Amino acid sequence: MTLQNNDVKSVTVVGAGVAGLAAACALAEAGFRVQLVERRGYLGGRASSYLHPGVNEVIDNCQHVLFGCCTNLMGFYRRVGVAEQIHWTSDMTMIEPGGRRSPLGPSWLPAPLHGLPKLLTAPAFNLADKLSLARAFSALMRPVDAASTESLGAWLRRHKQSEGALNRFWRLVIASALNAEIDQIALPYAAKVIRELFMNSAFAGSMGMSRVPLSQLYAGVTSFLGERGGSAHLNTHVEGAAWDEGAAQWTVYTRTGELTSDFVILALPFEAAQKLLPHLPAEQGREKLARQIERHEHWPICSVHLWFDRDITDLEHAVLLDREIHWMYNQSRLQTGRGGHYIELVVSATRAFAALPREAAIRQALDELAEFFPLAKEAKLEKVALIKEVRATFGVPPGIDSARPTAVSPWPNCFLAGDWVQTGWPSTMESAARSGHLAAEALGMEAEEPLKCFEPDLKPQGLMRLFPSPDAWY
Ligand SMILES: Cc1cc2nc3c(=O)[nH]c(=O)nc-3n(C[C@H](O)[C@H](O)[C@H](O)COP(=O)(O)OP(=O)(O)OC[C@H]3O[C@@H](n4cnc5c(N)ncnc54)[C@H](O)[C@@H]3O)c2cc1C
């Protein structure tokens, strides 16, 4: 029998994606008793891995990339002891159909000039493209008004970007980092991504990829919570919750029973929060939240997982230009202990590709892959999996900030997390981890047990110190 300490405050965290995991672990570390509730049979939500029955391999639902500037995601990884599993690289190779390569990456020059030498010699861009990009980057050194309602597309037209710069940089690198078309991206979000990935410092823009399948990163969370008096409840679908004012307690109703606690964090994607709303108390503010959620829209990401009988490239990863497939990840090289010749292709923000029938999508991906890596034509394809995530991310069109609620919910002792709540970041694991930490800190304040888990932004380096971002959380 375990003795229960009644002074310890309890929290139910609904949803075990990165947002819920980050909140749960921070609160457990601060001494709260945490019950983490997840409808699926595994942790990680949209950033997870599972055994794919078609290929009999454990694969990520899609390659997930983080960057040096993802301070809260790294804070969460450090808390659960997996930060060392992230493989970092500062190099990126752009490849044109036909195979010509343009290596990009930092030099010894101070930020924001560190990427300039390689950009200037990159054959993927002609002189007009390079001048266009230089003009746009220098304009973005000055902070963009966070309240701007201009779209990235309109701003790029105003700054007279060349076709090459539009197609090979803005539509590919930036639109896929934000997973939307350029006219559907609010300028302040694009400016943030440009500053963080390309201007603030070489480290902020370095790319991180997990050495192990994503769910393995969180494998220790269940024992992390258990050792601190908490628990994780998988395969537990939350259907509603009620607040008892007298007892100052929440009861969370699941398909398999009830859970009570002093506090609740709803760490759900917006569509799941929308489904739950009618089953939460009819508090003032619930309708406003419902109207905010209605304004959100999903964008798809597809990934094609290919196993060949031999290597088709020596690269770990690459950006693929001018075709529907955008990114290549050589998983046999990136992931520790992964044998075989496993290549993953990622197609971002392309509704047309997501709508293709399975066979047509795979055919197109293979044909395009061979244009970049001719060895793919000779290699035998042993097995293939196509994963279409039609609800991969939420969009960040102009004006979206007023539809992103803060961590404080309309209900007492209840807080909101999830990548879509107000974090200033687009739909990413970092936004999810930030939201989890913000919710945990707001809860700590309400419980009169303040905790500090939010990780500040990295400070800009070099010349960028002269142009601090107005919305930075240093
Ligand atoms: C294909 C794809 C590629 C991506 N690539 C990247 C990338 O490269 N880099 C990056 O940073 N981000 C990427 N993202 C985005 C990133 O995965 C998400 O922003 C982030 O994981 C969201 O985390 P979250 O915790 O907010 O939500 P989720 O991960 O959606 O977690 C919410 C959890 O709540 C659970 N849930 C829902 N309803 C209930 C209920 N009623 N009861 C109990 N549990 C419930 C869900 O099962 C889920 O586990 C990608 C996403 C996808 C899908």
The ligand as an SDF file (V2000), in Angstrom:
LIG
                    3D

 53 58  0  0  0  0  0  0  0  0999 V2000
    3.6460   14.4820  -40.5120 C   0  0  0  0  0  0  0  0  0  0  0  0
    4.0970   15.5370  -39.5400 C   0  0  0  0  0  0  0  0  0  0  0  0
    5.3670   16.1110  -39.6610 C   0  0  0  0  0  0  0  0  0  0  0  0
    5.7680   17.0980  -38.7670 C   0  0  0  0  0  0  0  0  0  0  0  0
    7.0450   17.5920  -38.8370 N   0  0  0  0  0  0  0  0  0  0  0  0
    7.4800   18.4070  -37.8560 C   0  0  0  0  0  0  0  0  0  0  0  0
    8.8490   18.7750  -37.7890 C   0  0  0  0  0  0  0  0  0  0  0  0
    9.6780   18.3790  -38.6100 O   0  0  0  0  0  0  0  0  0  0  0  0
    9.2510   19.5930  -36.7700 N   0  0  0  0  0  0  0  0  0  0  0  0
    8.3700   20.0480  -35.8160 C   0  0  0  0  0  0  0  0  0  0  0  0
    8.8000   20.7570  -34.8960 O   0  0  0  0  0  0  0  0  0  0  0  0
    7.0560   19.7130  -35.8670 N   0  0  0  0  0  0  0  0  0  0  0  0
    6.5950   18.9070  -36.8510 C   0  0  0  0  0  0  0  0  0  0  0  0
    5.2870   18.5360  -36.8770 N   0  0  0  0  0  0  0  0  0  0  0  0
    4.3400   19.1760  -35.9420 C   0  0  0  0  0  0  0  0  0  0  0  0
    4.4330   18.5460  -34.5490 C   0  0  0  0  0  0  0  0  0  0  0  0
    4.3290   17.1470  -34.6430 O   0  0  0  0  0  0  0  0  0  0  0  0
    3.2700   19.0750  -33.7020 C   0  0  0  0  0  0  0  0  0  0  0  0
    3.2630   20.4950  -33.7340 O   0  0  0  0  0  0  0  0  0  0  0  0
    3.3960   18.6570  -32.2370 C   0  0  0  0  0  0  0  0  0  0  0  0
    3.7890   17.3160  -32.1210 O   0  0  0  0  0  0  0  0  0  0  0  0
    2.0430   18.8790  -31.5650 C   0  0  0  0  0  0  0  0  0  0  0  0
    2.0940   18.4140  -30.2250 O   0  0  0  0  0  0  0  0  0  0  0  0
    0.8230   18.6040  -29.2920 P   0  0  0  0  0  0  0  0  0  0  0  0
    1.1490   17.9690  -28.0060 O   0  0  0  0  0  0  0  0  0  0  0  0
    0.4170   20.0250  -29.2960 O   0  0  0  0  0  0  0  0  0  0  0  0
   -0.3840   17.8350  -30.0120 O   0  0  0  0  0  0  0  0  0  0  0  0
   -0.5170   16.2820  -30.3530 P   0  0  0  0  0  0  0  0  0  0  0  0
    0.7840   15.7150  -30.7210 O   0  0  0  0  0  0  0  0  0  0  0  0
   -1.6240   16.1760  -31.3480 O   0  0  0  0  0  0  0  0  0  0  0  0
   -0.9360   15.6180  -28.9680 O   0  0  0  0  0  0  0  0  0  0  0  0
   -2.2490   15.5880  -28.4890 C   0  0  0  0  0  0  0  0  0  0  0  0
   -2.5310   14.2260  -27.8770 C   0  0  0  0  0  0  0  0  0  0  0  0
   -3.8690   14.2260  -27.3650 O   0  0  0  0  0  0  0  0  0  0  0  0
   -4.4130   12.9430  -27.5890 C   0  0  0  0  0  0  0  0  0  0  0  0
   -5.8770   13.0600  -27.5140 N   0  0  0  0  0  0  0  0  0  0  0  0
   -6.7160   13.6230  -28.4200 C   0  0  0  0  0  0  0  0  0  0  0  0
   -7.9800   13.5610  -27.9730 N   0  0  0  0  0  0  0  0  0  0  0  0
   -7.9410   12.9390  -26.7650 C   0  0  0  0  0  0  0  0  0  0  0  0
   -8.9300   12.5870  -25.8180 C   0  0  0  0  0  0  0  0  0  0  0  0
  -10.2140   12.8870  -26.0220 N   0  0  0  0  0  0  0  0  0  0  0  0
   -8.5470   11.9280  -24.7130 N   0  0  0  0  0  0  0  0  0  0  0  0
   -7.2350   11.6360  -24.4810 C   0  0  0  0  0  0  0  0  0  0  0  0
   -6.2560   11.9660  -25.3400 N   0  0  0  0  0  0  0  0  0  0  0  0
   -6.6090   12.6110  -26.4700 C   0  0  0  0  0  0  0  0  0  0  0  0
   -3.8960   12.5850  -28.9680 C   0  0  0  0  0  0  0  0  0  0  0  0
   -3.9830   11.1900  -29.1980 O   0  0  0  0  0  0  0  0  0  0  0  0
   -2.4680   13.0900  -28.9020 C   0  0  0  0  0  0  0  0  0  0  0  0
   -1.5780   12.1140  -28.4360 O   0  0  0  0  0  0  0  0  0  0  0  0
    4.8670   17.5560  -37.7670 C   0  0  0  0  0  0  0  0  0  0  0  0
    3.6100   16.9710  -37.6400 C   0  0  0  0  0  0  0  0  0  0  0  0
    3.2320   15.9590  -38.4920 C   0  0  0  0  0  0  0  0  0  0  0  0
    1.9060   15.2930  -38.2830 C   0  0  0  0  0  0  0  0  0  0  0  0
  1  2  1  0
  2  3  1  0
  2 52  2  0
  3  4  2  0
  4  5  1  0
  4 50  1  0
  5  6  2  0
  6  7  1  0
  6 13  1  0
  7  8  2  0
  7  9  1  0
  9 10  1  0
 10 11  2  0
 10 12  1  0
 12 13  2  0
 13 14  1  0
 14 15  1  0
 14 50  1  0
 15 16  1  0
 16 17  1  0
 16 18  1  0
 18 19  1  0
 18 20  1  0
 20 21  1  0
 20 22  1  0
 22 23  1  0
 23 24  1  0
 24 25  2  0
 24 26  1  0
 24 27  1  0
 27 28  1  0
 28 29  2  0
 28 30  1  0
 28 31  1  0
 31 32  1  0
 32 33  1  0
 33 34  1  0
 33 48  1  0
 34 35  1  0
 35 36  1  0
 35 46  1  0
 36 37  1  0
 36 45  1  0
 37 38  2  0
 38 39  1  0
 39 40  1  0
 39 45  2  0
 40 41  1  0
 40 42  2  0
 42 43  1  0
 43 44  2  0
 44 45  1  0
 46 47  1  0
 46 48  1  0
 48 49  1  0
 50 51  2  0
 51 52  1  0
 52 53  1  0
M  END
$$$$
